[in-house]
Amino acid sequence: MPILQVNFKLNVSVAEYHETCNDFAPAFADVPGLLWKVWLLNEAEGEAGGIYLFSSDESLQSYLASPIVAHLKSNPAFREINVKIFGVMENVTALTRGPVPAMAR
């Protein structure tokens, strides 16, 4: 199960970003193979992003090629977009109560 980490700087106010998130959250809930997303926000630094868990590498790659990601990349509200893909170390994640094993069942 791959993890996707996306971070970016905001070119809009935090209030505007909250509105954007509320508008787009339902679209993320419908992404095939997305098990969960944690939304990130550092108000003081004007940074935001997300941590995503996908059921497979294929579902993650499909997401990266999706209109949602294309919109993120072309939206002037965001800059300095950084995308990283990680594997999950399930045994130690389970020891520290990470949600990965429970979600994988």
Backbone torsions as a table, in degrees:
resi	resn	phi	psi	omega
1	MET	NA	119.8	-179.5
2	PRO	-88.6	150.5	174.5
3	ILE	-109.1	137.0	174.6
4	LEU	-113.1	131.7	175.7
5	GLN	-116.6	124.1	178.4
6	VAL	-125.6	129.0	177.1
7	ASN	-133.2	149.4	178.2
8	PHE	-158.8	163.7	174.5
9	LYS	-93.6	149.2	180.0
10	LEU	-95.0	137.7	170.8
11	ASN	-105.9	12.5	179.6
12	VAL	-130.0	167.7	177.3
13	SER	-68.6	161.1	177.0
14	VAL	-62.3	-37.9	178.3
15	ALA	-61.3	-44.0	177.6
16	GLU	-63.9	-38.5	178.7
17	TYR	-64.2	-41.4	176.9
18	HIS	-57.9	-43.0	179.0
19	GLU	-62.3	-43.8	179.0
20	THR	-60.0	-45.0	179.8
21	CYS	-61.1	-43.9	179.2
22	ASN	-61.3	-36.9	179.7
23	ASP	-69.5	-37.7	-172.5
24	PHE	-96.0	-13.2	-177.6
25	ALA	-54.8	-41.9	179.2
26	PRO	-60.5	-34.4	178.8
27	ALA	-64.9	-37.8	178.0
28	PHE	-67.7	-35.6	179.7
29	ALA	-63.0	-22.3	-178.2
30	ASP	-97.8	3.5	-178.7
31	VAL	-68.3	122.6	179.2
32	PRO	-61.6	130.3	177.4
33	GLY	83.8	-5.2	176.4
34	LEU	-81.8	115.5	-179.2
35	LEU	-82.6	-40.1	174.6
36	TRP	-163.2	160.0	174.7
37	LYS	-135.6	134.7	171.5
38	VAL	-106.6	124.1	-179.5
39	TRP	-86.9	133.2	-176.6
40	LEU	-114.0	144.1	176.4
41	LEU	-152.0	126.9	172.2
42	ASN	-116.3	92.4	-175.4
43	GLU	-59.1	-42.4	-176.4
44	ALA	-61.2	-34.7	-177.3
45	GLU	-99.2	-5.0	-178.1
46	GLY	64.8	38.0	-179.3
47	GLU	-119.2	151.0	178.2
48	ALA	-151.4	178.2	178.3
49	GLY	162.5	-155.8	-178.8
50	GLY	-162.6	157.6	172.3
51	ILE	-118.3	126.6	-173.8
52	TYR	-123.0	139.6	171.0
53	LEU	-112.9	124.8	178.8
54	PHE	-109.3	154.8	-179.4
55	SER	-75.6	-21.3	-177.1
56	SER	-158.3	162.2	174.2
57	ASP	-62.3	-37.2	-179.6
58	GLU	-62.9	-43.0	-179.8
59	SER	-67.5	-36.2	176.5
60	LEU	-64.9	-45.8	179.6
61	GLN	-63.9	-37.5	176.0
62	SER	-63.5	-40.8	177.0
63	TYR	-61.8	-44.4	-179.0
64	LEU	-62.9	-25.4	178.1
65	ALA	-93.8	5.8	-173.2
66	SER	-84.1	164.8	175.6
67	PRO	-61.8	-28.5	179.0
68	ILE	-61.5	-47.1	-178.9
69	VAL	-70.1	-38.4	176.9
70	ALA	-59.9	-40.9	178.2
71	HIS	-64.7	-43.0	178.1
72	LEU	-58.3	-47.1	-176.8
73	LYS	-66.8	-30.1	-177.0
74	SER	-96.3	-7.1	-175.5
75	ASN	-78.5	123.2	-179.7
76	PRO	-68.1	-7.6	177.5
77	ALA	-72.7	-15.1	-175.7
78	PHE	-124.5	145.9	175.6
79	ARG	-145.0	166.7	179.2
80	GLU	52.7	50.6	-178.5
81	ILE	-74.8	128.6	-178.5
82	ASN	-124.5	123.7	-177.8
83	VAL	-120.6	127.5	178.2
84	LYS	-134.0	144.6	178.1
85	ILE	-116.0	134.7	-179.2
86	PHE	-131.4	155.3	167.1
87	GLY	-90.3	163.3	179.5
88	VAL	-103.8	130.5	173.5
89	MET	-87.7	86.2	-168.5
90	GLU	-63.1	-38.1	-175.6
91	ASN	-65.1	-46.4	-179.6
92	VAL	-77.5	-27.6	174.7
93	THR	-63.2	-40.4	177.4
94	ALA	-63.2	-38.5	179.0
95	LEU	-64.2	-28.5	-179.6
96	THR	-103.3	21.3	174.5
97	ARG	64.3	27.4	173.8
98	GLY	-66.2	149.2	-174.2
99	PRO	-77.3	0.6	-172.8
100	VAL	-61.1	-53.8	-178.3
101	PRO	-60.4	-38.6	-179.8
102	ALA	-65.5	-37.3	-178.9
103	MET	-74.2	-27.1	-175.5
104	ALA	-77.1	-17.4	-177.0
105	ARG	-73.5	NA	NA
